[in-house]
Amino acid sequence: MSTPILSICIATYNRADFIGETLDSIICQLTDEVEIVILDGASTDNTPTVMERYAASCPNLRYIRLPQKGGVDQDFCKAVEYAGGKYCWLFSDDDLFKPGAVQAVLKKLRDDHSLVIVNAEVMNLDFSVLFMPSMLGNTVDEIYQSAELDPLFSRIVPTITFIGCVVIKRATWLEREHARYFGTEFIHVGVIFQAPLPGTACVMAQPYIAIRYGNAQWSSRSFEIWMQKWPRLIWSFGHISDDTKRQRVKPEPWRRLQTLRLYRALGSYSPEMYEKIVTPSNASGLWKLAARAISRIPLPAWNAYMLWYLRTFKNKSNKQMTIYDLSITRKKISAK
């Protein structure tokens, strides 16, 4: 094929049960302007067999399997290095392209943006329930100039925690710093916001992605990721004002007992997390005592209580998704 305009870069690990459906949604939209680059971080399941079948039937697909696991941040970096396109769409290995996604994005790329953010709808694990018709909520496409880093940040955080929405110029990605974001789980956010973009950013209004919610491989580590790694990353950006950052992400979001209770019900706030995150903090002794007690609440009983409480009393925009998270945790508890 000729030099592509767009490389769809997917870092995968042990997704044999899902990546085929993802590729089916993409391959039917491919043109000579588009390639797929799959970077496999040494999967131990049937992923290589699945990928060999797709690679044999799709000439626009390249499959690279690493000899050992490197981590999601490193793997996405390697995928971009292997890519040949002017732009890289960093996509997940279990979500889906909606019809028309590739052509809609290619049209935006002809405007020479440095960054394109693709809107998405959020659905449950088997795509039978729609939780959110639009992650971004905008009704028209929006353009941000290079100097408008704060407004862009306000607009797309926390949506950008989902890497599949990011289409970025490969040259911009390669010329920026990567290593200090290894281990954050969100290297794309570090690359985008470490400095002003060299050109414009486009935030698309039409959802062209269907997200398979509740299938993250790090769900058991969600407390550490959302309460420590994510805030540390956000507050490391010197080019974003503190007021703008604080509006989106608190420096220490775990400092609310209500938050600790929810994450305990989800099974990710534990005595180990208490010792790792709460104990070294400067919180008061009485508050730490309460936080310690929450970390030791019996998980099955507390999960059941939170499910009952949300279904009975709570009225919030993400109630359905929170109940879904708690229900998944309950199934895992029952399976043990």
C-alpha positions in Angstrom: 0.0 0.0 0.0 1.0 3.7 -0.4 2.1 5.8 2.5 -1.0 6.0 4.7 -2.5 9.2 6.1 -3.8 7.5 9.2 -2.4 4.6 11.3 -4.9 3.0 13.7 -2.5 2.0 16.6 -3.8 -0.6 19.0 -1.8 -1.9 22.0 -3.3 -5.2 23.2 -2.7 -7.8 25.9 -4.8 -11.0 26.4 -7.9 -9.8 24.5 -8.6 -12.8 22.3 -12.2 -12.7 23.2 -12.7 -9.1 22.2 -10.1 -7.8 19.6 -11.7 -9.7 16.7 -15.0 -7.7 17.1 -13.0 -4.5 17.3 -11.1 -5.3 14.1 -14.3 -6.3 12.3 -15.7 -2.8 13.0 -12.5 -1.2 11.6 -11.5 -3.4 8.6 -14.8 -2.9 6.8 -14.0 0.9 6.7 -10.4 0.7 5.6 -9.1 2.5 2.5 -5.6 2.8 1.0 -5.1 5.8 3.2 -5.4 3.8 6.4 -3.4 1.1 8.1 -3.8 -0.9 11.4 -0.8 -1.5 13.6 -1.4 -4.0 16.4 1.3 -4.1 19.2 0.9 -7.2 21.3 2.5 -7.0 24.7 3.3 -10.7 24.9 -0.2 -12.0 25.3 -0.5 -15.4 27.0 -4.0 -16.2 25.8 -5.2 -17.0 22.2 -4.5 -13.4 21.0 -1.6 -14.4 18.6 -3.8 -17.0 16.9 -6.6 -14.6 16.4 -4.3 -11.9 15.1 -2.5 -14.2 12.7 -5.8 -14.9 11.1 -6.7 -11.3 10.7 -3.2 -10.3 9.5 -3.3 -13.0 6.8 -6.6 -11.7 5.4 -6.0 -7.9 5.7 -3.0 -6.5 3.9 -3.5 -3.1 5.6 -2.9 -4.7 9.0 0.5 -5.2 10.7 0.8 -7.4 13.8 3.9 -7.1 16.1 4.2 -9.4 19.1 6.7 -8.4 21.8 8.8 -11.1 23.5 7.8 -9.8 27.0 5.2 -7.6 28.6 6.2 -3.9 28.7 3.1 -2.1 30.0 0.3 -0.2 28.2 2.2 3.2 28.0 5.3 1.7 26.5 3.3 -0.5 24.1 1.4 2.5 22.7 4.7 4.3 22.2 6.1 1.3 20.3 2.9 1.1 18.2 3.4 4.7 17.1 7.0 4.0 16.3 6.0 1.2 14.0 3.2 3.3 12.4 3.7 4.8 8.9 0.9 7.3 8.8 1.0 11.1 9.2 -1.6 10.7 12.0 -2.0 8.0 14.6 -5.4 7.0 16.1 -4.6 5.4 19.4 -7.4 2.9 19.8 -8.4 0.4 22.5 -8.5 -3.4 21.9 -12.1 -4.0 22.9 -14.2 -1.0 21.7 -15.8 -0.5 18.3 -15.7 2.0 15.4 -19.2 3.1 14.5 -20.1 3.2 10.8 -18.5 6.2 9.0 -15.8 6.7 11.7 -12.8 6.4 9.4 -14.1 8.7 6.7 -15.3 11.3 9.2 -11.8 11.4 10.8 -10.0 11.5 7.5 -12.0 14.5 6.5 -10.9 16.3 9.7 -7.3 15.4 9.2 -7.3 17.2 5.8 -7.6 20.4 7.9 -4.1 19.7 9.3 -5.0 19.7 13.0 -2.4 18.7 15.5 -5.0 16.7 17.5 -8.5 15.4 16.8 -10.6 14.2 19.7 -13.3 11.7 18.6 -16.5 11.6 20.5 -17.9 8.3 21.8 -21.0 6.7 23.2 -20.7 4.5 26.3 -22.4 1.1 26.5 -22.3 -2.0 28.7 -20.1 -5.0 28.3 -22.2 -6.6 25.5 -23.3 -3.4 23.9 -27.0 -4.1 24.8 -27.5 -1.0 27.1 -26.6 2.6 26.3 -25.3 4.4 29.3 -24.2 7.7 27.7 -25.0 8.8 24.1 -22.2 11.3 24.0 -19.2 11.5 26.3 -18.4 15.1 25.3 -21.9 16.4 25.0 -21.1 19.0 22.3 -23.5 19.4 19.4 -21.1 21.0 17.0 -17.4 20.4 16.3 -15.1 22.7 18.2 -11.7 24.1 17.3 -9.0 25.2 19.8 -6.0 27.2 18.8 -2.5 26.3 20.0 -2.5 29.0 22.8 -5.9 27.6 24.1 -4.4 24.8 26.2 -6.5 25.6 29.3 -9.8 25.7 27.5 -8.9 22.5 25.6 -8.0 20.8 28.9 -11.3 21.9 30.5 -13.2 20.6 27.5 -11.7 17.1 27.2 -10.7 16.1 30.7 -11.8 13.6 32.0 -13.1 12.3 28.7 -9.5 11.9 27.5 -8.9 9.2 30.1 -10.3 7.0 27.3 -7.3 6.7 24.9 -9.5 5.6 21.9 -10.7 9.2 21.4 -7.1 10.4 20.5 -6.0 11.1 16.9 -2.6 12.9 17.0 0.1 13.9 14.5 2.8 11.2 14.6 5.5 13.9 14.4 4.0 15.7 17.4 3.9 12.4 19.4 7.5 11.5 18.5 9.1 14.8 19.3 7.6 14.9 22.8 8.7 13.4 26.1 7.5 9.9 26.9 9.6 8.1 29.5 8.4 10.1 32.5 4.8 9.1 31.8 5.5 5.3 31.7 3.5 3.7 34.4 0.9 6.4 34.6 -1.6 4.4 32.5 -2.3 7.6 30.5 0.7 8.4 28.4 -1.4 10.0 25.8 -2.6 12.6 28.3 1.1 13.3 29.2 2.1 13.7 25.6 -0.8 16.1 24.8 -0.6 18.4 27.8 3.1 18.6 28.6 3.3 21.7 26.3 1.1 23.7 24.0 0.2 21.9 20.8 2.0 23.1 17.6 -1.3 23.6 15.8 -5.1 23.4 16.3 -7.1 20.8 18.1 -10.6 19.6 16.8 -13.2 18.1 19.2 -15.7 16.2 17.2 -19.4 16.3 18.2 -20.7 13.2 16.4 -20.0 10.0 18.4 -18.0 7.6 16.1 -16.9 5.1 18.8 -18.9 2.7 21.0 -17.1 2.1 24.3 -17.4 -1.3 26.0 -17.8 0.0 29.6 -16.7 -2.1 32.6 -14.1 -4.2 30.7 -10.9 -2.4 31.8 -8.1 -4.8 32.7 -7.1 -2.6 35.7 -10.5 -2.5 37.5 -9.0 -4.1 40.6 -6.5 -1.2 40.7 -9.0 1.5 40.1 -8.6 3.2 43.5 -4.8 3.6 43.0 -5.2 4.8 39.4 -8.0 7.3 39.9 -7.1 8.5 43.4 -3.3 8.7 43.0 -1.9 8.1 39.5 -4.4 10.2 37.6 -4.3 13.3 39.9 -0.5 13.2 40.0 -0.4 13.2 36.2 -2.8 16.1 35.9 -1.1 18.2 38.5 2.3 17.7 36.8 1.3 19.9 33.9 3.0 23.3 34.4 1.3 24.8 31.3 -2.2 24.4 32.8 -3.3 26.8 35.5 -4.0 25.4 39.0 -7.6 26.8 38.9 -8.3 24.9 35.6 -6.8 21.7 37.0 -8.7 22.0 40.2 -12.0 22.3 38.4 -11.5 19.0 36.8 -9.3 16.9 39.1 -8.7 17.5 42.8 -5.1 17.0 43.9 -6.1 14.3 46.5 -9.6 13.1 45.5 -9.5 10.3 48.1 -9.9 12.8 50.9 -13.7 12.3 51.1 -15.1 9.4 53.2 -17.9 9.0 50.7 -15.4 8.3 48.0 -13.6 5.8 50.2 -16.9 4.0 50.9 -17.7 3.7 47.2 -14.3 2.3 46.3 -14.5 -0.1 49.2 -17.8 -1.4 47.8 -16.1 -1.8 44.4 -13.3 -3.8 46.1 -10.4 -1.6 45.1 -10.0 0.4 48.4 -8.4 -2.1 50.8 -6.2 -2.1 53.9 -3.2 -2.2 51.4 -4.4 1.0 49.7 -5.0 2.6 53.1 -1.4 2.0 54.0 0.0 3.1 50.6 -2.0 6.3 50.1 -3.7 7.4 53.3 -1.1 6.6 56.0 1.7 8.7 54.5 -0.6 11.7 54.1 -1.0 14.7 56.5 -4.7 13.9 57.2 -5.8 14.2 60.8 -5.6 11.2 63.1 -9.4 11.0 63.6 -9.9 11.1 59.8 -7.3 8.4 59.2 -9.1 6.2 61.8 -12.3 6.5 59.9 -10.5 5.8 56.6 -8.9 2.8 58.1 -12.2 1.5 59.4 -13.8 1.8 55.9 -10.9 -0.2 54.3 -11.8 -3.1 56.6 -15.5 -3.2 56.1 -16.5 -6.7 54.9 -16.7 -6.4 51.1 -19.7 -8.6 50.3 -22.0 -6.9 52.9 -20.9 -3.4 51.9 -21.2 -4.0 48.2 -24.8 -5.3 48.7 -25.6 -2.3 50.9 -24.3 0.2 48.3 -26.2 -1.5 45.5 -29.4 -1.3 47.6 -28.7 2.4 48.6 -28.1 3.6 45.0 -31.1 1.7 43.6 -33.3 3.1 46.4 -32.2 6.6 47.1 -29.4 8.0 45.0 -30.3 10.3 42.1 -27.2 11.2 40.1 -26.2 11.4 36.4 -23.9 8.4 36.5 -26.1 6.3 38.8 -26.7 3.6 36.1 -23.0 3.2 35.5 -22.1 3.1 39.2 -24.7 0.4 39.8 -23.3 -1.5 36.8 -19.8 -1.3 38.4 -21.1 -2.6 41.7 -23.0 -5.4 40.0 -19.8 -6.6 38.2 -17.9 -6.5 41.5 -20.7 -8.5 43.2 -20.5 -11.2 40.4 -16.7 -11.4 41.0 -17.3 -11.8 44.8 -19.8 -14.6 44.2 -17.5 -16.4 41.8 -14.7 -16.7 44.4 
